[in-house]
């Protein structure tokens, strides 16, 4: 057999293109053949996160620079009549104090609280400012996320 360099290049190119096409078709065919996993949707409905309500307010709305102020509040689990199991209020839940900076909520401090419990956080500020604050509870494996109402603190 007498092969010219052009015919070898053409055959090599054809094999390469066929390989690329087949490599692209196999994963697409597998994805189309595999149905959506019903187990994942069942797990989401079985492990429904409990809703929580977060309330917080500052002890003082006006404080001096360096003066300590307290944030007081509660983290309550909202009872769901369809949810028959009791609340497991043994673990501490993270709560985060956030301040509004240029339209973005920025973490300022954090603490913890038991579900259906109250908390007290102490804060002090080193500069004069008018602050817009809130307390945030991030989503966990048991509870949905929640935020308190917005409140203000003026530091003079």
C-alpha positions, 0 to 999 in steps of 0.5 A: 500500500502506498499512502501519501502524506495527505491521505494519512493526514486526512484519515487521522483528521477524520478519526479525530473528528469522529472521536470528538463527536462520539465523546460529545454524544455519549454524555448527552445520551446518558444524561437524557436516559437518566431520569431525575432522582425521585429520592432527592425530591423526597429527601427535600420534602421529608427534611422540611426546615422549620421556620423561625422568627427573629426579633431584636432591638437595641437597649439604647438608640443613642450611645457615646463612642466607646459606650457599651450598648446591648442588643436584646432579642428572641429566636422563636420556632414558628409552630407548624400544625403539620409538623408532628415532631417536637422542637430539638432546642438543645443546640445553639444557633448562630445569630449575626449582627449586621450593619448596612453599608452602601446598600449591603449588609455587612457582618459586625458581630455574632453570638448564639441563641437556643431556639425558643430562647432569648439573647443579649449581645453587647456592642460598642463602637469606636467612631461616631456614626448613624448605624442601621442594624439588624440581626440575622440567623443563617439557614441551617440543616434544621431551621430556615434563615430569618432576619429581625426588623431593622433598627438604628443606633446613633453613636455620638 
